[in-house]
Amino acid sequence: MAANLRDFHKFGRKIVGVGFNYKSLMKEMGVKASSVPRIYLKAPSSYVTQEGKVKIPNWSPQSIWYEVELGVIIGENLKKASPERALEGIGGYCTALDFTCKDTLLAAREQGLSWAMSKSFDTACAVGDFIPKENFPDPTDVNLWLTLNGISKQKGHSSDMTWSAPQLVSIISQYLTLEPGDLILSGTPSGMGIISPGDEIRAGIEGVDEVRFQVE
């Protein structure tokens, strides 16, 4: 299965995102804690790998946020899984960038509309290579980072998550059957900001992985 999971972005049927999972971001944005994770879906057509470029949509040229995230890649069918079973069913991890159309998202929140347009435009989910779980440290003890044009913008530790990676997988599996190749975006730390054409984004999981994307 691990060999197939290297192409998770080609066959995975779901991208499940989690909003406001880092306490640092909630503090920065003035968001109150919730009793359950804030879950949304991104279209699989929004994937872009390091061979491609992040493309700003022409309908929102000055309002695209960057967000570095720990990507959790499902390795087995999981339905109503316990956190322990969820951890076993994780196939691996990746560095992920969840791009968001800020103005469309804020308008959707105000009007009670779907987040789909703001989260699923082409290249809105940039991912690095698949890292098998056997080659990955404890997902509750990793540092995420992001630089924009060489300037540090985001730094966060996974211990700042409200719900850990296994907890998220377990909770999501109570409602959706998770399948091999599905990707969970586990949330972003504080420091989000706007990208522009010509920018270079570098991001990674400290000591494990690094990705690089150009913006056009």
RAKA-V811876 format. One line per field, one symbol per residue. psi: psi as a letter, one per 40 degrees, with the letter a starting at -180 (. if undefined). Layout:
psi: ???
This chain:
psi: ddddedfdedeheihhihifehddddddefhiiieiihhiiihdeeihaeeaihhhieegeffhiihhihhhhheihhhfiiddddddehdaiihihhihhdddddddddefiieddeeeiheeghiaihhiddeiaheefihiihihfehhdhhiheeeidhiddddddddeddhhhiheihhheiiaieiaiiiheihhiiahhedihihhih.
